Amino acid sequence: MLNLNIGDIVTLNIGKIVHGGHFIARHNNQVVFVRHGISGEIANVKITSINSKLAFGDAIEILKKSKDRVKSPCKYSKPGGCGGCDFQHISPEIQKNLKKIIIQDQFNRIAKIDINPEVISTEPLTGLNWRSRLDLAISNNGKTGLYSHRSNEIIEIDECLIAVEQINKSKVFSKYWNTSDRLSISVSSENELNVNQAGKNILGSDELKEVVDDNTYTISPKSFWQSHKNAPRLLLQQVRKYAKIKLGDRICDLYGGAGLFTAPMAKLTGEAGEVHLIERDNDCIKDAKKMFKTKKNIIIHHGKVEQKLGKIKNIDIIILDPPRNGAGKQVIHQIIDKKPKSIVYVSCDPTSLARDTKILIDNNYTLSNVLGLDLFPMTHHIECIASFIKKKNN
């Protein structure tokens, strides 16, 4: 039973980082998950929420400051402020180190293996002006905003420093909005701006042109696309490196979206091979069918992976990029049953990746690489790519 109450202020020694971006502290042997702190600091922490076993709080006053603490560049990044950027008070290089610790901890705790992953960054190294997709809430005052952490409270904002400059230069922040429907703002690699509200385009084209290396994609603003402006290029480079595709390979692209990986993989495998794209989202499938309608070596499957994968025969390589909760036991066992020679797993959550890794390594696959990609700077989120090779004697 906790002896803390919401609103209490307690002085705590801030401990290690854990999954979810919180730092662990203890009050009378009770665990408190703290935001806005750094390991080694001593802080006055205000309790913001509690449950039967755990408490959560914000470091509202730093009594002993870490050398890794910096001034948050954003005026909205503070206790009680915007809930999005929880690492703005930490120097960018230390952010990478913390994310590496999170990956290592999840693999050690869940997959029962020790790893030493590299975590790489991409431009801009300041951690600002990278986000090309942004969802905004609308307050009761008709102003744009973002939600406070673990709250329905909307923090009104007039800029977002992690958004690309085109978004901040647009009029979305200064305009009065007479409806509470959320805004979805997209900027393509070709600097096309789209604003969508309640499923309707209110500014910009119905299609966006995305160019990644020598691949061109025409997608709906409603289709999923990576939020970091450099993420598609970086992910594609690393997936191509780990997949080691040869002419004639038969490939599955699971949770393939509009076909970010499908397009270049189809070129690499050639007319003698095949790429099977599986996706359930209607907008992504519509885009993929339009883009790949003349590609004879691309087969598109509309539906859930667990319902479609079993029908595909003789697969050499599987690439998957599932949602945050991962592929899960059912899909991973379907992948194992296909006996692909290699698997490349893209994940935005190291916990679900570690869980699925444990199943693969227990079923005759070797984990050959884990790479962290800091595609969400100023936040605790981290993208990972893991590659697996089937053991030759099985």
C-alpha positions as CSV (number, residue, x, y, z in Angstrom):
1,M,0.0,0.0,0.0
2,L,1.5,3.4,-1.0
3,N,1.8,6.1,1.6
4,L,2.0,8.8,-1.1
5,N,-0.8,11.0,-2.4
6,I,-1.2,12.9,-5.6
7,G,0.3,16.3,-5.1
8,D,2.8,15.3,-2.4
9,I,6.3,16.7,-2.9
10,V,9.2,14.4,-1.8
11,T,12.9,14.6,-2.0
12,L,14.3,11.7,-4.0
13,N,17.6,10.3,-5.3
14,I,17.1,9.7,-9.0
15,G,18.3,6.3,-10.2
16,K,18.6,4.4,-13.5
17,I,16.6,4.9,-16.7
18,V,13.9,2.3,-17.5
19,H,11.7,1.5,-20.4
20,G,9.2,4.3,-21.0
21,G,11.6,7.1,-20.3
22,H,11.2,7.2,-16.6
23,F,14.0,7.2,-14.0
24,I,13.6,5.0,-11.0
25,A,13.6,6.5,-7.5
26,R,12.4,5.1,-4.1
27,H,10.5,6.6,-1.2
28,N,10.4,4.5,1.9
29,N,11.2,1.4,-0.3
30,Q,8.3,2.3,-2.7
31,V,9.1,2.8,-6.4
32,V,8.5,6.2,-7.9
33,F,8.9,6.6,-11.7
34,V,10.2,10.1,-12.3
35,R,10.2,12.3,-15.4
36,H,12.3,15.4,-16.0
37,G,15.2,14.0,-13.9
38,I,18.6,12.4,-14.7
39,S,20.4,9.5,-13.0
40,G,22.5,10.8,-10.1
41,E,20.4,13.9,-9.4
42,I,18.6,14.7,-6.2
43,A,15.3,16.4,-6.8
44,N,12.1,17.5,-5.2
45,V,9.5,15.4,-7.0
46,K,5.8,16.1,-7.2
47,I,3.6,13.0,-7.3
48,T,1.3,13.2,-10.3
49,S,-0.4,9.8,-10.3
50,I,-0.5,6.6,-8.3
51,N,-1.8,3.1,-8.5
52,S,-1.8,0.2,-6.1
53,K,1.9,-0.5,-6.3
54,L,3.6,2.4,-8.1
55,A,3.8,6.2,-8.1
56,F,4.7,8.6,-10.8
57,G,6.1,12.1,-10.4
58,D,7.8,15.1,-12.0
59,A,11.1,16.5,-10.8
60,I,10.0,20.1,-10.2
61,E,13.2,21.3,-8.4
62,I,16.7,20.0,-8.9
63,L,18.7,20.1,-5.7
64,K,21.8,18.3,-7.1
65,K,22.2,18.8,-10.8
66,S,23.8,16.3,-13.3
67,K,26.5,17.5,-15.6
68,D,24.4,16.1,-18.4
69,R,21.5,18.5,-17.8
70,V,21.0,21.2,-20.3
71,K,18.4,24.0,-20.7
72,S,15.4,22.7,-22.6
73,P,15.2,24.5,-25.9
74,C,11.4,24.4,-25.9
75,K,9.4,26.6,-23.5
76,Y,6.7,23.9,-23.3
77,S,9.0,21.1,-22.2
78,K,8.7,21.2,-18.5
79,P,6.8,19.5,-15.6
80,G,3.1,20.0,-16.3
81,G,3.9,21.1,-19.9
82,C,3.7,19.3,-23.2
83,G,4.0,15.5,-22.8
84,G,5.8,14.8,-26.0
85,C,9.5,15.6,-25.5
86,D,10.6,14.1,-22.2
87,F,14.4,14.2,-22.9
88,Q,14.8,17.9,-23.8
89,H,16.7,18.6,-20.6
90,I,19.3,16.0,-21.5
91,S,22.2,16.6,-23.9
92,P,21.7,14.8,-27.2
93,E,24.8,12.5,-26.8
94,I,23.6,11.3,-23.4
95,Q,20.1,10.8,-24.8
96,K,21.7,8.2,-27.1
97,N,23.5,6.5,-24.2
98,L,20.3,6.3,-22.3
99,K,18.5,4.7,-25.2
100,K,21.3,2.1,-25.5
101,I,20.8,1.3,-21.8
102,I,17.0,0.8,-22.4
103,I,17.7,-1.6,-25.3
104,Q,20.3,-3.6,-23.4
105,D,18.0,-3.8,-20.3
106,Q,15.0,-5.1,-22.3
107,F,17.1,-7.8,-24.1
108,N,18.7,-8.9,-20.9
109,R,15.5,-9.0,-18.9
110,I,13.2,-10.4,-21.6
111,A,15.3,-12.2,-24.2
112,K,17.8,-13.3,-21.6
113,I,20.8,-12.3,-23.7
114,D,23.5,-9.6,-23.4
115,I,24.0,-7.3,-26.3
116,N,26.0,-4.2,-27.1
117,P,24.1,-2.3,-29.7
118,E,25.4,0.7,-31.6
119,V,23.0,3.6,-31.5
120,I,23.3,6.0,-34.5
121,S,21.9,9.5,-35.1
122,T,21.0,11.3,-38.2
123,E,20.7,15.0,-39.1
124,P,19.8,17.4,-37.7
125,L,22.1,16.5,-34.7
126,T,20.5,19.3,-32.6
127,G,17.5,17.0,-32.2
128,L,15.2,19.8,-33.6
129,N,13.3,20.4,-36.8
130,W,13.1,16.7,-37.8
131,R,9.4,15.7,-37.5
132,S,7.6,15.8,-40.8
133,R,4.4,14.4,-39.5
134,L,2.6,16.1,-36.6
135,D,-0.8,15.6,-34.9
136,L,-2.2,18.5,-33.0
137,A,-5.2,18.7,-30.7
138,I,-7.5,21.7,-30.6
139,S,-8.3,23.3,-27.2
140,N,-11.6,24.8,-26.1
141,N,-10.2,28.2,-27.1
142,G,-9.8,27.0,-30.7
143,K,-6.0,27.0,-30.4
144,T,-3.6,24.2,-31.5
145,G,-2.0,22.2,-28.7
146,L,-0.4,18.9,-27.5
147,Y,-1.5,16.8,-24.6
148,S,0.2,16.9,-21.2
149,H,1.8,13.7,-20.0
150,R,-0.8,11.0,-19.0
151,S,-3.5,13.6,-19.2
152,N,-6.4,14.9,-21.4
153,E,-5.3,18.4,-20.7
154,I,-4.3,20.2,-23.9
155,I,-1.3,22.5,-23.7
156,E,-1.7,25.3,-26.2
157,I,1.4,25.9,-28.3
158,D,2.4,28.4,-31.0
159,E,5.3,26.3,-32.3
160,C,6.8,22.8,-32.1
161,L,10.6,22.9,-32.2
162,I,11.0,19.3,-33.2
163,A,8.7,19.8,-36.3
164,V,10.2,20.7,-39.6
165,E,10.4,24.4,-40.4
166,Q,7.6,24.2,-43.0
167,I,5.2,23.2,-40.3
168,N,6.2,26.0,-38.0
169,K,6.1,28.5,-40.8
170,S,2.6,27.5,-41.8
171,K,-0.5,29.2,-40.4
172,V,-1.8,26.3,-38.4
173,F,-0.5,27.6,-35.1
174,S,-1.9,31.1,-35.5
175,K,-5.3,30.2,-36.9
176,Y,-8.5,30.0,-34.8
177,W,-10.1,26.5,-35.2
178,N,-13.8,26.3,-34.6
179,T,-13.9,22.5,-34.3
180,S,-12.3,20.2,-31.8
181,D,-11.2,17.6,-34.5
182,R,-7.5,16.9,-34.4
183,L,-5.2,18.2,-37.1
184,S,-2.8,15.9,-39.0
185,I,0.0,17.8,-40.7
186,S,2.4,16.3,-43.2
187,V,5.4,17.6,-45.1
188,S,6.9,15.4,-47.9
189,S,10.5,15.1,-48.9
190,E,9.7,17.5,-51.8
191,N,8.4,20.1,-49.3
192,E,4.7,19.6,-50.1
193,L,2.5,20.6,-47.1
194,N,-0.8,18.9,-46.3
195,V,-3.2,19.6,-43.4
196,N,-5.9,17.0,-42.8
197,Q,-8.8,17.3,-40.3
198,A,-11.4,14.6,-39.6
199,G,-10.2,12.7,-42.6
200,K,-10.6,15.6,-45.0
201,N,-7.8,17.6,-46.7
202,I,-8.2,21.3,-45.8
203,L,-4.8,22.4,-47.2
204,G,-2.6,20.9,-49.8
205,S,-2.8,18.0,-52.3
206,D,-4.6,14.7,-51.9
207,E,-1.2,13.1,-52.6
208,L,2.3,13.6,-51.4
209,K,5.5,12.7,-53.3
210,E,8.2,11.0,-51.2
211,V,11.6,10.4,-52.8
212,V,13.9,7.9,-51.0
213,D,17.2,7.3,-52.8
214,D,16.2,6.3,-56.3
215,N,12.6,5.3,-55.3
216,T,9.6,7.6,-55.7
217,Y,6.4,7.0,-53.7
218,T,3.0,8.7,-54.2
219,I,1.0,8.4,-51.0
220,S,-2.1,9.7,-49.3
221,P,-1.5,12.0,-46.3
222,K,-3.6,9.5,-44.4
223,S,-1.2,6.6,-45.1
224,F,1.5,5.8,-42.6
225,W,4.9,7.2,-43.3
226,Q,7.9,7.6,-41.0
227,S,7.8,10.8,-39.0
228,H,11.5,11.7,-39.0
229,K,12.3,13.3,-42.4
230,N,15.4,11.2,-42.7
231,A,14.0,7.9,-41.4
232,P,12.9,6.4,-44.7
233,R,16.4,6.7,-46.2
234,L,18.2,5.5,-43.1
235,L,15.9,2.6,-42.5
236,L,16.0,1.5,-46.1
237,Q,19.8,1.6,-46.1
238,Q,20.0,-0.6,-43.0
239,V,17.3,-3.1,-44.0
240,R,19.0,-3.5,-47.4
241,K,22.3,-4.1,-45.7
242,Y,21.0,-6.8,-43.4
243,A,18.6,-8.5,-45.8
244,K,21.4,-9.3,-48.3
245,I,18.9,-9.9,-51.1
246,K,19.9,-11.8,-54.2
247,L,18.4,-12.1,-57.7
248,G,15.5,-14.6,-57.5
249,D,14.8,-14.3,-53.8
250,R,11.2,-14.6,-52.6
251,I,10.6,-11.9,-50.0
252,C,7.8,-11.1,-47.6
253,D,7.3,-7.5,-46.4
254,L,5.0,-7.8,-43.4
255,Y,3.2,-4.7,-42.1
256,G,4.5,-3.2,-45.3
257,G,2.5,0.1,-45.3
258,A,2.6,1.7,-48.7
259,G,5.7,-0.2,-49.7
260,L,8.8,1.7,-48.4
261,F,10.8,-1.5,-48.4
262,T,8.8,-3.3,-51.1
263,A,9.8,-1.0,-54.0
264,P,13.6,-1.3,-53.6
265,M,13.4,-5.0,-52.7
266,A,11.6,-5.7,-55.9
267,K,14.4,-4.2,-57.8
268,L,17.0,-6.2,-56.0
269,T,15.3,-9.6,-56.4
270,G,14.5,-8.9,-60.1
271,E,11.8,-10.5,-62.3
272,A,12.9,-14.0,-61.2
273,G,11.9,-13.2,-57.6
274,E,8.8,-12.0,-55.8
275,V,8.0,-9.5,-53.0
276,H,4.8,-10.1,-51.1
277,L,3.5,-7.0,-49.3
278,I,1.0,-7.6,-46.5
279,E,-0.8,-4.7,-45.0
280,R,-4.2,-4.2,-43.4
281,D,-4.6,-0.4,-43.6
282,N,-7.0,0.7,-46.4
283,D,-5.2,3.9,-47.3
284,C,-1.7,2.2,-47.5
285,I,-3.1,-0.6,-49.6
286,K,-4.8,1.8,-52.0
287,D,-1.5,3.7,-52.4
288,A,0.5,0.4,-52.9
289,K,-1.9,-1.0,-55.5
290,K,-1.7,2.3,-57.5
291,M,2.1,2.5,-57.3
292,F,2.9,-1.1,-58.1
293,K,0.1,-2.0,-60.5
294,T,2.5,-2.6,-63.3
295,K,5.1,-4.5,-61.2
296,K,4.7,-8.2,-61.9
297,N,7.0,-9.3,-59.2
298,I,5.1,-7.5,-56.4
299,I,2.1,-9.2,-54.9
300,I,-0.1,-7.2,-52.6
301,H,-2.1,-8.9,-49.8
302,H,-4.8,-6.8,-48.0
303,G,-5.5,-8.0,-44.5
304,K,-3.9,-9.0,-41.2
305,V,-0.5,-10.6,-41.3
306,E,-1.7,-13.6,-39.3
307,Q,-4.4,-14.3,-41.8
308,K,-2.3,-13.8,-45.0
309,L,1.2,-15.1,-44.2
310,G,0.2,-18.8,-44.0
311,K,-0.9,-18.8,-47.6
312,I,2.4,-17.8,-49.1
313,K,4.9,-20.5,-50.0
314,N,8.7,-20.8,-50.3
315,I,9.9,-17.6,-48.6
316,D,13.6,-16.8,-48.5
317,I,13.6,-13.5,-46.6
318,I,11.1,-11.9,-44.3
319,I,11.1,-8.2,-43.4
320,L,8.7,-7.0,-40.8
321,D,8.0,-3.6,-39.3
322,P,5.0,-4.1,-37.0
323,P,3.2,-1.6,-34.7
324,R,4.6,-0.8,-31.3
325,N,3.2,-4.0,-29.7
326,G,5.3,-6.1,-32.0
327,A,4.4,-9.1,-34.2
328,G,3.5,-11.3,-31.2
329,K,3.7,-15.1,-30.6
330,Q,1.2,-16.2,-33.4
331,V,2.9,-14.3,-36.2
332,I,6.5,-15.1,-35.0
333,H,5.6,-18.8,-35.1
334,Q,4.1,-18.5,-38.5
335,I,7.4,-16.9,-39.6
336,I,9.4,-19.7,-38.1
337,D,7.2,-22.2,-39.9
338,K,8.2,-20.6,-43.2
339,K,11.9,-21.3,-42.5
340,P,13.3,-18.2,-44.1
341,K,17.0,-18.0,-44.3
342,S,17.0,-14.5,-42.8
343,I,14.7,-12.2,-41.0
344,V,15.0,-8.4,-40.6
345,Y,12.9,-7.0,-37.9
346,V,12.3,-3.2,-37.6
347,S,10.8,-2.2,-34.3
348,C,9.8,1.1,-32.5
349,D,9.7,-0.7,-29.1
350,P,12.6,-2.6,-27.7
351,T,10.4,-4.5,-25.2
352,S,8.2,-6.1,-27.9
353,L,11.3,-6.7,-30.0
354,A,13.1,-8.5,-27.1
355,R,10.0,-10.6,-26.5
356,D,9.8,-11.7,-30.1
357,T,13.6,-12.2,-30.3
358,K,13.3,-14.7,-27.4
359,I,10.9,-16.8,-29.5
360,L,13.1,-16.7,-32.5
361,I,16.4,-17.7,-30.7
362,D,14.5,-20.5,-29.0
363,N,13.5,-21.8,-32.4
364,N,16.7,-22.2,-34.4
365,Y,17.5,-18.6,-35.3
366,T,20.6,-16.7,-34.4
367,L,20.4,-13.0,-33.5
368,S,23.2,-11.5,-35.7
369,N,22.8,-7.8,-35.3
370,V,20.9,-5.2,-33.2
371,L,21.1,-1.6,-34.2
372,G,19.5,1.4,-32.5
373,L,18.4,4.3,-34.7
374,D,17.7,7.6,-32.8
375,L,14.8,8.6,-35.0
376,F,12.9,10.3,-32.1
377,P,15.4,12.7,-30.6
378,M,14.3,14.7,-27.5
379,T,12.1,11.8,-26.6
380,H,12.7,8.4,-24.9
381,H,11.6,6.5,-28.1
382,I,14.1,4.5,-30.1
383,E,13.9,2.6,-33.4
384,C,15.7,-0.7,-33.6
385,I,16.6,-3.1,-36.4
386,A,17.4,-6.7,-35.6
387,S,18.6,-9.3,-38.0
388,F,18.3,-13.1,-37.6
389,I,19.9,-16.0,-39.5
390,K,18.5,-19.5,-39.6
391,K,20.9,-22.1,-38.1
392,K,22.3,-24.2,-41.0
393,N,21.8,-27.6,-39.2
394,N,18.0,-27.1,-38.9
